[in-house]
Amino acid sequence: MVIDPSQFILESADTVLKTLRDRNAPVSLDHPKGMVLAPVSLVEIYLKPAGSTKVAQVMALSDDIALAVKNDNARITQSGGKLIIQIPYGPRKPITIESLYAAPSAPYTATLGCDLYGKPIGLSLADPSTPHALIAGTTGSGKTALAQAMVMSLCKRHTRKEMMLVVIDPKADRAPWFENAVAGHLGPPIARTPDAAIKVLRQVVKHMGGVSEPVTRLVVYVDEVADLILSGGIEVQNLLSSIAQRGRSAGIHLFAATQKPSAKHLGPLLTANLPVRLVGRVVNASDSALACGQAGCGAEKLLGKGDFIFVDGARVVRFQAAMPQGYQSGGSKPAQSVPVPDWTAPAQTPVIELPAPDEPKPETERLDKAQAAAIFWYRKANPKPDGYTQTELARVIWPDLKTLAGGYIPRIKKIIALANQIQ
């Protein structure tokens, strides 16, 4: 059955007006009444609250509106002083990242896909306010495809000298099309085990501590980051938090994809330092608030399969994510997969090829007593050798250790006294 979107707008608008009027939250149609968004098969209905009706009243009735228009994915949002109801009306056409390579793009901009009007949009890593991104969504939302497309677009538009890549991917399915597309920009081999990930992240953090004026940017892409932290422990969380905190000034950018975007799973320090949220479909409004970093974004009403919202502070933009051609049309599973090496086998030490850092500071440099206390605590809690010198710990790990060592404040004098032994 072919749907006339113009007629669909009128019928849906009448239904919405009646539903809200019956619930004592009357609204009127704005001008224009609505718009057909053909690229993504959505219609938008524009409303303005009438009389004493509050915006919060209308937002709270989103489930009633969805039931009335017979579409669970009807979504309410705000833009330009208008209340907007977005209703899907037909199948969407997938967008491939390869089809957007020719679109104009500023340097170090990762292509995301197309907005509701069919215009390509991207994430500028050169913008100091958007250096890192958290990519979240349930299985089938398209988060891995989006992350891979972003990385592929950066590799396509930059040379290895301009941009290098670190990939940590613990998922069971390989993506040959992705690996082939980024092979020329990879530093170490793709890390697929927690041990390999830790070794790579240590090298990235060590490099970050020695860079003053970055020439080559480095993109660190971590898939299923919450699972990696769960299996790799506190060190993985600390290393990723360090990159998110201080990577921007060293030209290092972090893309972290996960189904579990809460501070409970990622740690508060890492979550707080991922300013851009790219969020696909989630289970409920609570998960939407966690993933987006704010309530009311409506990610639970997204359609999945590449339907995303871009959240950057107060800016919330819905878009259709681009996918690599290797993905099945309209899906998020790879067209083929190859076996993954045994995770129980000893991990090979990856060799990372990065621009040479500045000369390290001398090991004899005196450490601050509070830093020394945190390092002492770290050594007591982690007796296994980790390859860091004490100066590197002070310079690289200290900001994260400070939070952890805070729990020892009642005994801080004793710790500082003991820490004098390592000065």
Backbone torsions as a table, in degrees:
resi	resn	phi	psi	omega
1	MET	NA	126.2	180.0
2	VAL	-86.2	128.2	-178.3
3	ILE	-97.5	128.7	173.8
4	ASP	-83.8	106.2	-174.5
5	PRO	-61.8	-32.2	179.4
6	SER	-65.5	-44.4	177.2
7	GLN	-66.5	-35.6	179.2
8	PHE	-61.9	-38.7	177.9
9	ILE	-62.2	-48.4	-176.8
10	LEU	-62.2	-46.6	-178.5
11	GLU	-65.6	-42.2	-179.6
12	SER	-66.5	-39.4	179.7
13	ALA	-62.1	-43.5	178.1
14	ASP	-60.6	-41.8	-179.7
15	THR	-64.0	-43.0	-179.4
16	VAL	-65.3	-44.8	179.8
17	LEU	-59.6	-45.0	-179.6
18	LYS	-65.4	-41.7	-178.8
19	THR	-61.6	-45.6	-178.5
20	LEU	-71.7	-35.0	178.3
21	ARG	-65.5	-41.0	179.6
22	ASP	-65.8	-20.8	-178.6
23	ARG	-106.0	22.2	176.0
24	ASN	58.2	36.9	174.7
25	ALA	-134.4	62.0	-173.7
26	PRO	-64.3	143.6	176.2
27	VAL	-136.2	167.6	174.1
28	SER	-127.8	163.0	177.9
29	LEU	-78.1	137.6	176.8
30	ASP	-83.2	-177.8	176.6
31	HIS	-117.8	123.3	-1.6
32	PRO	-72.7	168.7	-177.3
33	LYS	-68.0	-34.8	-178.1
34	GLY	-174.3	-175.9	-177.2
35	MET	-151.3	143.8	175.1
36	VAL	-93.5	124.4	180.0
37	LEU	-106.3	83.7	-173.0
38	ALA	-59.5	-39.3	-176.6
39	PRO	-57.7	-29.6	-177.3
40	VAL	-120.3	10.2	177.1
41	SER	53.8	50.1	173.8
42	LEU	-123.1	153.1	165.4
43	VAL	-117.2	148.1	176.3
44	GLU	-116.8	135.5	175.2
45	ILE	-114.1	127.3	-174.9
46	TYR	-101.2	124.9	-175.6
47	LEU	-123.1	158.4	168.7
48	LYS	-137.3	133.0	-178.9
49	PRO	-59.2	143.2	-179.8
50	ALA	-107.1	140.8	175.5
51	GLY	57.8	-123.3	-174.9
52	SER	-92.4	7.1	-179.4
53	THR	-65.7	130.6	178.7
54	LYS	-98.6	151.1	179.2
55	VAL	-57.7	-40.7	-178.3
56	ALA	-60.3	-32.7	178.7
57	GLN	-63.6	-45.2	-178.9
58	VAL	-66.5	-43.7	-179.8
59	MET	-60.7	-36.9	-178.5
60	ALA	-70.2	-16.0	-178.5
61	LEU	-99.1	20.8	-175.9
62	SER	-61.1	-38.1	179.4
63	ASP	-67.3	-37.3	177.8
64	ASP	-64.9	-40.2	179.1
65	ILE	-65.3	-44.2	179.9
66	ALA	-60.3	-40.3	179.3
67	LEU	-67.1	-39.8	-177.2
68	ALA	-67.0	-40.6	-179.0
69	VAL	-87.7	2.6	176.5
70	LYS	60.0	43.2	178.1
71	ASN	-148.6	110.3	-177.5
72	ASP	-62.2	-20.4	-175.2
73	ASN	-97.3	11.6	173.0
74	ALA	-62.8	130.3	-171.4
75	ARG	-127.5	137.5	177.5
76	ILE	-106.0	133.5	178.0
77	THR	-143.7	176.7	179.4
78	GLN	-128.0	143.6	176.1
79	SER	-165.2	133.8	175.6
80	GLY	58.4	33.6	179.2
81	GLY	80.1	6.9	-179.8
82	LYS	-112.4	151.3	165.5
83	LEU	-92.1	130.0	-175.2
84	ILE	-122.3	130.0	172.8
85	ILE	-107.5	121.9	-180.0
86	GLN	-105.3	126.0	-177.2
87	ILE	-128.7	123.3	174.9
88	PRO	-66.2	144.5	179.6
89	TYR	-132.7	1.6	-179.5
90	GLY	-175.8	175.8	-179.7
91	PRO	-67.4	147.0	178.6
92	ARG	-96.5	151.7	175.9
93	LYS	-94.0	131.5	178.7
94	PRO	-67.3	151.6	177.5
95	ILE	-115.0	127.5	178.2
96	THR	-95.9	145.6	179.1
97	ILE	-64.4	-32.4	-179.3
98	GLU	-62.6	-31.4	-179.4
99	SER	-72.1	-13.7	-177.6
100	LEU	-105.6	0.8	-177.8
101	TYR	-60.3	-33.2	-176.7
102	ALA	-81.0	-8.5	-179.2
103	ALA	-67.2	141.2	178.6
104	PRO	-56.5	139.7	-177.1
105	SER	-152.3	136.8	176.1
106	ALA	-72.6	158.0	178.9
107	PRO	-56.4	143.0	177.2
108	TYR	57.3	43.2	174.4
109	THR	-113.8	122.0	178.5
110	ALA	-86.4	124.5	179.2
111	THR	-72.4	132.6	-179.8
112	LEU	-101.0	-39.7	-176.0
113	GLY	153.2	-139.8	179.9
114	CYS	-128.4	143.3	177.3
115	ASP	-75.6	-174.4	-174.8
116	LEU	-66.0	-14.3	-178.3
117	TYR	-103.5	7.7	177.8
118	GLY	85.6	9.4	-179.0
119	LYS	-91.7	129.8	179.0
120	PRO	-60.8	139.7	176.7
121	ILE	-129.3	156.4	-177.7
122	GLY	-146.9	173.1	178.2
123	LEU	-112.9	117.7	-178.3
124	SER	-85.4	111.7	176.9
125	LEU	-76.2	-18.7	178.5
126	ALA	-74.5	-17.3	177.3
127	ASP	-75.5	120.8	-178.0
128	PRO	-58.6	-20.8	-178.0
129	SER	-87.4	-9.5	-177.4
130	THR	-132.8	56.0	-176.3
131	PRO	-81.4	-23.9	-174.9
132	HIS	-133.6	160.6	-179.2
133	ALA	-142.4	139.3	170.2
134	LEU	-102.0	125.4	-178.3
135	ILE	-112.1	115.8	-171.5
136	ALA	-128.9	154.7	177.2
137	GLY	160.5	162.0	179.6
138	THR	-75.3	172.4	172.6
139	THR	-58.7	131.3	-177.9
140	GLY	92.3	-4.6	179.2
141	SER	-75.3	-24.8	-179.2
142	GLY	99.0	17.2	-175.2
143	LYS	-66.9	-39.9	179.1
144	THR	-67.5	-42.4	177.9
145	ALA	-60.7	-41.7	178.0
146	LEU	-63.1	-47.5	-179.2
147	ALA	-60.8	-43.2	179.4
148	GLN	-65.0	-40.1	179.0
149	ALA	-63.6	-40.2	177.9
150	MET	-60.5	-46.2	-179.6
151	VAL	-65.7	-43.0	-179.8
152	MET	-61.8	-38.3	-180.0
153	SER	-66.4	-37.2	177.8
154	LEU	-66.7	-42.6	179.1
155	CYS	-65.0	-36.7	-178.9
156	LYS	-64.7	-34.5	-171.7
157	ARG	-100.2	-1.9	-177.5
158	HIS	-134.5	148.9	176.6
159	THR	-80.6	168.8	177.7
160	ARG	-62.7	-32.5	178.9
161	LYS	-68.9	-29.9	-179.8
162	GLU	-82.6	-32.8	-175.2
163	MET	-153.7	132.6	174.5
164	MET	-120.5	170.6	-166.9
165	LEU	-137.7	137.2	169.0
166	VAL	-120.2	128.5	-178.9
167	VAL	-122.3	128.3	173.9
168	ILE	-120.7	114.4	-172.2
169	ASP	-137.9	93.4	-178.7
170	PRO	-83.5	3.9	-177.1
171	LYS	-70.8	156.2	-174.9
172	ALA	-74.3	-27.5	-176.6
173	ASP	-90.8	129.4	173.3
174	ARG	-82.9	160.4	178.3
175	ALA	-130.2	87.8	-175.2
176	PRO	-57.8	-39.6	-179.7
177	TRP	-61.8	-36.2	179.2
178	PHE	-72.0	-47.7	-178.4
179	GLU	-60.8	-40.4	178.3
180	ASN	-66.1	-37.5	-177.1
181	ALA	-69.1	-30.4	-174.4
182	VAL	-107.6	-0.3	-172.9
183	ALA	-54.9	-38.4	-177.2
184	GLY	-70.2	-12.7	-178.3
185	HIS	-110.2	-6.2	-177.3
186	LEU	-67.8	136.7	170.9
187	GLY	-81.4	-84.2	174.0
188	PRO	-83.6	169.0	170.3
189	PRO	-60.9	158.8	178.4
190	ILE	-59.4	126.7	-179.4
191	ALA	-84.1	124.4	-175.6
192	ARG	-118.8	0.0	178.4
193	THR	-126.8	157.9	177.3
194	PRO	-57.7	-40.7	179.9
195	ASP	-62.5	-45.5	178.7
196	ALA	-63.9	-38.9	179.5
197	ALA	-62.9	-43.6	-179.5
198	ILE	-61.4	-44.1	-179.1
199	LYS	-63.1	-41.9	178.7
200	VAL	-65.4	-46.4	-177.7
201	LEU	-64.8	-35.4	175.4
202	ARG	-59.8	-43.0	-179.2
203	GLN	-67.1	-37.7	177.9
204	VAL	-63.7	-45.3	-179.8
205	VAL	-65.4	-39.9	178.2
206	LYS	-63.4	-42.6	176.8
207	HIS	-62.9	-42.2	-179.5
208	MET	-59.3	-37.6	-179.0
209	GLY	-69.1	-17.2	-177.6
210	GLY	-107.9	3.6	-177.8
211	VAL	-94.6	129.8	176.0
212	SER	-107.4	-45.5	178.2
213	GLU	-129.7	94.1	-175.2
214	PRO	-65.4	136.5	175.0
215	VAL	-102.6	-43.8	178.8
216	THR	-105.6	123.5	176.2
217	ARG	-78.9	153.2	-179.2
218	LEU	-126.6	127.0	176.2
219	VAL	-106.5	124.9	177.6
220	VAL	-107.8	113.8	-179.3
221	TYR	-109.6	120.1	-179.1
222	VAL	-119.8	118.1	176.2
223	ASP	-93.2	149.0	-178.8
224	GLU	48.3	55.1	-172.9
225	VAL	-64.9	-34.9	179.5
226	ALA	-64.4	-40.9	177.7
227	ASP	-66.0	-37.3	178.5
228	LEU	-64.2	-41.9	178.4
229	ILE	-65.6	-38.7	179.1
230	LEU	-62.8	-42.0	-177.5
231	SER	-84.0	-30.9	-177.2
232	GLY	-91.3	-17.4	174.3
233	GLY	84.6	-166.0	-172.1
234	ILE	-63.5	-29.0	-178.7
235	GLU	-67.2	-41.6	176.9
236	VAL	-60.0	-45.1	179.3
237	GLN	-60.6	-43.2	-179.8
238	ASN	-64.7	-43.3	-178.5
239	LEU	-65.2	-44.4	178.4
240	LEU	-65.2	-37.8	178.0
241	SER	-63.9	-39.2	177.7
242	SER	-61.4	-43.5	179.5
243	ILE	-64.5	-43.5	-180.0
244	ALA	-65.8	-35.0	-179.0
245	GLN	-72.5	-46.8	-168.4
246	ARG	-122.3	7.0	-176.9
247	GLY	-69.0	-33.5	-174.4
248	ARG	-55.2	-46.7	-176.7
249	SER	-68.1	-19.5	178.6
250	ALA	-98.3	6.2	-179.8
251	GLY	73.9	28.8	-179.4
252	ILE	-113.5	132.4	-174.3
253	HIS	-126.7	141.8	-174.9
254	LEU	-117.3	125.2	169.2
255	PHE	-110.6	116.3	-178.1
256	ALA	-119.9	119.9	-179.1
257	ALA	-108.0	140.6	-177.3
258	THR	-162.7	156.3	169.0
259	GLN	-90.4	-14.1	-173.1
260	LYS	-123.1	84.1	-171.4
261	PRO	-88.9	15.8	-175.8
262	SER	-82.6	159.6	175.9
263	ALA	-62.0	-27.5	178.7
264	LYS	-61.3	-38.3	-177.0
265	HIS	-91.4	-31.9	-175.8
266	LEU	-101.5	-20.4	-173.8
267	GLY	94.3	141.3	-175.5
268	PRO	-65.0	-34.1	-177.2
269	LEU	-67.9	-43.3	178.9
270	LEU	-67.5	-46.3	-178.7
271	THR	-59.8	-41.4	-177.0
272	ALA	-69.1	-20.7	-175.8
273	ASN	-105.5	19.9	172.2
274	LEU	-113.2	87.0	-169.0
275	PRO	-70.3	-30.1	-178.0
276	VAL	-98.9	132.6	177.6
277	ARG	-117.5	125.0	174.8
278	LEU	-113.0	107.1	-166.1
279	VAL	-120.0	124.5	173.1
280	GLY	-93.9	-163.9	-176.9
281	ARG	-62.9	136.0	174.8
282	VAL	-124.5	174.6	-170.6
283	VAL	-74.4	-42.2	-174.2
284	ASN	-150.6	178.0	-176.3
285	ALA	-65.0	-33.3	178.3
286	SER	-64.3	-45.1	177.2
287	ASP	-64.7	-34.7	177.6
288	SER	-61.8	-43.9	179.6
289	ALA	-63.5	-39.1	178.2
290	LEU	-65.9	-46.4	-176.5
291	ALA	-68.6	-39.8	-175.8
292	CYS	-85.4	-15.3	-176.9
293	GLY	79.8	6.9	178.8
294	GLN	-163.4	156.3	-179.1
295	ALA	-84.2	160.8	171.4
296	GLY	85.6	9.3	-178.5
297	CYS	-82.7	-21.5	174.1
298	GLY	76.2	28.3	179.9
299	ALA	-65.9	-21.8	178.1
300	GLU	-70.2	-13.3	179.7
301	LYS	-98.7	1.6	178.7
302	LEU	-70.9	164.0	-170.4
303	LEU	-93.8	-9.0	-174.1
304	GLY	79.2	-179.3	176.2
305	LYS	54.0	46.5	174.8
306	GLY	98.9	-1.2	176.8
307	ASP	-83.3	112.9	-171.3
308	PHE	-131.7	163.3	167.4
309	ILE	-123.9	142.8	178.0
310	PHE	-101.0	118.2	-177.9
311	VAL	-117.3	118.7	177.8
312	ASP	-136.3	89.2	-175.5
313	GLY	66.7	-125.0	-178.5
314	ALA	-80.3	-11.2	-177.1
315	ARG	-86.5	123.0	177.9
316	VAL	-128.0	117.1	-175.9
317	VAL	-126.6	126.0	176.0
318	ARG	-85.6	140.1	-179.5
319	PHE	-151.3	160.8	173.5
320	GLN	-97.9	116.7	-175.4
321	ALA	-71.0	142.6	174.1
322	ALA	-77.5	149.7	178.7
323	MET	-126.4	147.6	171.3
324	PRO	-63.0	149.2	-178.7
325	GLN	-62.2	-20.5	-178.8
326	GLY	-68.8	-15.3	178.6
327	TYR	-81.8	146.6	177.2
328	GLN	-62.3	144.1	-177.3
329	SER	-55.7	121.0	176.2
330	GLY	78.1	3.0	-178.5
331	GLY	-121.4	179.7	-178.9
332	SER	-122.2	10.6	178.2
333	LYS	-97.7	145.3	179.1
334	PRO	-66.7	148.7	-179.4
335	ALA	-65.8	-26.7	177.0
336	GLN	-151.2	161.6	178.3
337	SER	-141.3	157.6	178.0
338	VAL	-125.9	157.0	-176.8
339	PRO	-59.8	148.0	177.0
340	VAL	-99.3	140.4	179.0
341	PRO	-57.8	155.1	179.3
342	ASP	-61.7	123.0	-178.9
343	TRP	-68.1	-20.1	-178.6
344	THR	-82.0	-10.8	179.8
345	ALA	-73.8	151.6	178.8
346	PRO	-58.9	132.2	-178.4
347	ALA	-77.8	139.5	175.1
348	GLN	-78.9	145.4	178.6
349	THR	-75.4	114.5	180.0
350	PRO	-72.5	145.1	177.6
351	VAL	-105.6	116.6	-177.1
352	ILE	-96.0	133.5	-179.9
353	GLU	-107.9	108.1	-176.5
354	LEU	-131.6	161.7	174.9
355	PRO	-58.0	146.3	-177.5
356	ALA	-64.7	128.8	178.2
357	PRO	-76.0	169.8	174.5
358	ASP	-64.4	164.2	177.7
359	GLU	-61.0	132.7	-179.9
360	PRO	-67.3	154.5	176.8
361	LYS	-71.6	150.0	-176.9
362	PRO	-60.9	143.8	-178.3
363	GLU	-63.9	-20.7	-177.9
364	THR	-79.0	-4.2	179.2
365	GLU	-56.1	129.6	-177.2
366	ARG	-72.5	134.7	-178.7
367	LEU	-90.6	146.4	172.5
368	ASP	-61.3	144.2	-175.9
369	LYS	-61.9	-37.0	178.5
370	ALA	-67.3	-37.9	175.8
371	GLN	-63.4	-43.9	180.0
372	ALA	-60.7	-39.0	178.9
373	ALA	-63.7	-43.5	179.3
374	ALA	-65.0	-39.1	179.3
375	ILE	-66.2	-41.2	178.6
376	PHE	-60.3	-45.6	178.0
377	TRP	-59.2	-43.4	-179.1
378	TYR	-61.7	-43.3	-178.8
379	ARG	-66.6	-36.5	179.0
380	LYS	-67.5	-39.6	-178.0
381	ALA	-79.6	-22.6	-177.6
382	ASN	-129.8	72.5	-176.0
383	PRO	-67.1	-19.8	-179.7
384	LYS	-67.7	132.3	-179.9
385	PRO	-56.3	136.5	-178.5
386	ASP	-119.5	0.1	175.9
387	GLY	88.3	-3.2	-179.9
388	TYR	-90.9	139.8	166.8
389	THR	-81.0	166.7	-177.7
390	GLN	-67.2	-36.1	178.0
391	THR	-64.9	-39.1	177.7
392	GLU	-64.8	-38.9	176.8
393	LEU	-61.5	-44.2	-178.9
394	ALA	-62.8	-41.3	-174.4
395	ARG	-82.8	-34.5	-170.2
396	VAL	-101.6	-45.9	-172.4
397	ILE	-96.8	-19.6	-173.4
398	TRP	-48.9	-48.3	-176.4
399	PRO	-56.7	-33.0	178.8
400	ASP	-81.6	-35.9	179.8
401	LEU	-65.0	-31.2	-177.6
402	LYS	-56.5	-42.2	178.8
403	THR	-65.6	-43.5	-178.8
404	LEU	-67.0	-39.9	-178.4
405	ALA	-70.8	-13.9	-179.0
406	GLY	-58.4	-28.4	179.4
407	GLY	-68.8	-8.9	-177.5
408	TYR	-104.1	13.1	-176.2
409	ILE	-53.8	-41.2	179.4
410	PRO	-59.0	-21.6	-178.9
411	ARG	-113.9	18.9	-170.8
412	ILE	-63.0	-35.8	-179.1
413	LYS	-63.3	-41.4	179.0
414	LYS	-65.3	-40.7	-179.8
415	ILE	-64.8	-42.9	179.8
416	ILE	-63.6	-39.9	179.3
417	ALA	-61.5	-44.9	178.4
418	LEU	-66.8	-35.5	-177.7
419	ALA	-67.0	-22.7	177.7
420	ASN	-58.3	-23.4	-179.3
421	GLN	-66.4	-23.8	-178.1
422	ILE	-100.9	5.4	178.6
423	GLN	-75.8	NA	NA
